[in-house]
Every structure is written in structure tokens, then in C-alpha cells.
Amino acid sequence: MKPTLPALLLLLFALPAPAADVSYPLDAPAPDGRRAGGTLTQDRPAPPLATDENKDIRRERNYPEQPPTIPHTIVGYRIDTNSNKCLSCHSRANSARVQAPMISITHYMDRDGQPLAAVAPRRYFCVQCHVPQKDVKPLVGNTFEDIDTILQHDAAAGTSTGNP
């Protein structure tokens, strides 16, 4: 048994050596993915960020309990432990004055469902759930259909998606 231990150790340390030998050129073309062009070793500048949509229209939600998206730019908004710019328009106290939608009453409840006088700390950082939209081409295809569309297709076809 003892003579096999050094042989196993030698084999263990000898295996990674061929893997380190690179037999392809390091400047091979990179696959065209999110950042098309260039080579694997080439540093390329990131593409410019798209601007936020600023349409101020409410978007349709695709599924129950989906957080609404932010229909305007939030560039320069300060949202940290000391201040939250979103609340200057969307808080209970300010929403009527500025004609902005008030944040959901659930944001004024603790995790046990008890009402609070101010926004709950776990709901204070809006961009954890709510995001601004950008007018960009999707990176990947999307075939998502909401439940209403699926039910309409089933009704038109005369089938049922539910269990009897």
C-alpha cells in the first residue's frame, strides 16, 4: 500500500500540467455575446448605458404582486439610510399635493402586519423591488405570457389548463 501512495501523488500532480498547456491562441476572437467583437485578451470599453424611459405612464403588471416599475428617471435620487427622495412625492403625506401615486399601504406595515406611522424599514429602499425601465433591445428572447393570455388561448381552443 505504501508504494502506491507516491505513485498516486505523482499522478495527481502530473495531471494538471497538460491542462496548463494552452494550444489555442490567446487572441482568438471572442464569442459575440453581450459585448460583441474584440478578442479574449482585449479590454474593450463598455457600451454606453441607455437612458431611462421618462414617460410617466403606469405600466401593466404581468403577474400578481409584481412591484410596479418606475415610469420616470431616478438619476440623482438619493436613497440611503438618511434620506429617500422617492418619499418626497410618493409618501402618504405628499402624494395628494404632487399628484403622484401613494406607495402601497403594505409599505407602512411591519412583518407581522401591524400598521406603522412611517414607512417600514424593510420597505424603505425602493429600488430593491421597483426599477426604472430602459428602451433597449432585449439580450435574449422572451416568450412569457401572463395568465390572462394563456386563459384566453385556452378558451379559444376549447381546452382547460386547470385540473378537473
Residue pairs with C-beta under 8 A, 6 or more apart in sequence:
26 39
26 40
26 41
27 39
27 40
27 41
27 42
28 39
28 40
29 38
29 39
30 37
30 38
30 39
30 40
30 42
34 139
35 44
35 46
35 47
37 44
38 44
49 134
50 134
50 135
50 136
51 73
51 134
51 135
52 72
52 73
52 74
52 75
52 132
52 133
52 134
53 71
53 72
53 73
53 132
53 133
53 134
53 135
54 71
54 72
54 73
55 71
55 72
56 71
56 72
57 71
58 68
58 71
58 101
59 68
59 69
59 71
59 133
61 68
62 144
62 146
63 146
63 147
67 129
67 130
68 101
68 130
69 130
69 131
69 132
69 133
70 126
70 127
70 130
70 131
70 132
70 133
71 132
71 133
72 132
73 132
74 85
74 86
74 127
74 132
77 85
77 86
78 84
78 85
79 85
79 86
79 125
79 126
79 127
84 119
84 124
84 125
84 126
86 103
86 126
87 94
87 103
87 119
88 94
89 95
89 98
89 100
90 100
90 101
90 102
90 103
91 102
91 103
91 119
92 102
92 103
92 108
94 100
95 101
95 102
95 103
96 102
103 119
103 123
106 123
107 119
107 120
107 123
108 115
108 116
108 117
108 118
108 119
108 120
109 115
109 116
109 120
110 116
110 120
111 120
111 122
145 153
150 161
151 161
154 160
154 161
